[in-house]
């Protein structure tokens, strides 16, 4: 029973793509009952699709899916499936989203919803016209201290926000011997770090500060060739120095200056080849009465500055703890940290709650569309060298 005493709603889950994040979502759905006993729903792992036979076997044997199939269309067509989770390579997303929406299934899609801005616009139109609920994997929104930062800004605790800095630096592509996986190919992964990393950074800015009006930016590919991958290779793997090489066809780095619609000025950077920051998904917000900073590498800490007249000014560290909503579902007390997959569990819990309560859900494909409208302006600016207005890509 739920907290209100009502019967829990059954949600049949179908998953397409049983790689890293497909498995992470599956683990989260299995964990939810142990962390959220007063939930309004119960999930059932109905069917999983993956092209790899060993993964299909694991899905059934170790994760408890009732069935595992090679053809993803069988998941979409299964009458026992209420919601489809999509965690396949980026360029497959739009076809799978459109098919799921047309079948009347709710859709949770890992970011990016589309490998290109145009594909994301198609996906957003598909769920909107079908009247189904969508969710997108902007999981850093759900970090308890990021939610606290959002509350501080919404309450005006930092005054008027004048400047914002967002960045996502990851080293997964810093090794020149990293194999040429689908993430490095525009025809399979879509665009590079603007799609993979900067999407997270700008989505947080949209949540915290508001929409972006115009941008000027640049992109670059620093490692232009990589070893061709073996059948088992992932983008975290390492190829051989004497292996045949292939050409990288999307960007390693992107940066932009921007003007927010509310008047604040911002800077954003994303890179997969920098040496040093291993997973620095970070933000800084500066206001007329204070400032704050958060970094995924220290996700259980928030740096907070409050302007004061006394001698004790300076940034202070706010530690995560059970006084922040949902943190206590994973660890009691203060400064007992939670981890990355806990954010995925919170993300899945909130999405399933939205389905059970039949409420609108954010972030959904509307938020994904907001990001790709910025991305399209950035990519235009990288070509023209000029400031470009952000124009919504929403299709009729």
Secondary structure, 3 states (H helix, E strand, C coil): CCCCCCCCEEEEEEEECCCHHHHHHHHHHHHHHHHCCCCCEEEEEEEEECCCHHHHHHHHHCCCCCEEECCCHHHHHCCCCCEEEECCCHHHHHHHHHHHHHCCCEEEECCCCCCCHHHHHHHHHHHHHHCCCEEECCHHHHCHHHHHHHHHHHCCCCCCEEEEEEEEEECCCCCCCCCCCHHHCHHHHCCCHHHHCHHHHHHHHHHHCCCEEEEEEEEECCCCEEECCCCCCCCCCCCCCCCCEEECCCCCEEEEEEEECCCCEEEEEEECCCCCCCEEEEEEEEECCEEEEEEHHHCCEEEEEECCCCCCCCCEEEECECCCCCHHHCCCCECCCCCHHHHHHHHHHHHHHHHHHCCCCCCCHHHHHHHHHHHHHHHHHHHHCCCEECCCCCCC
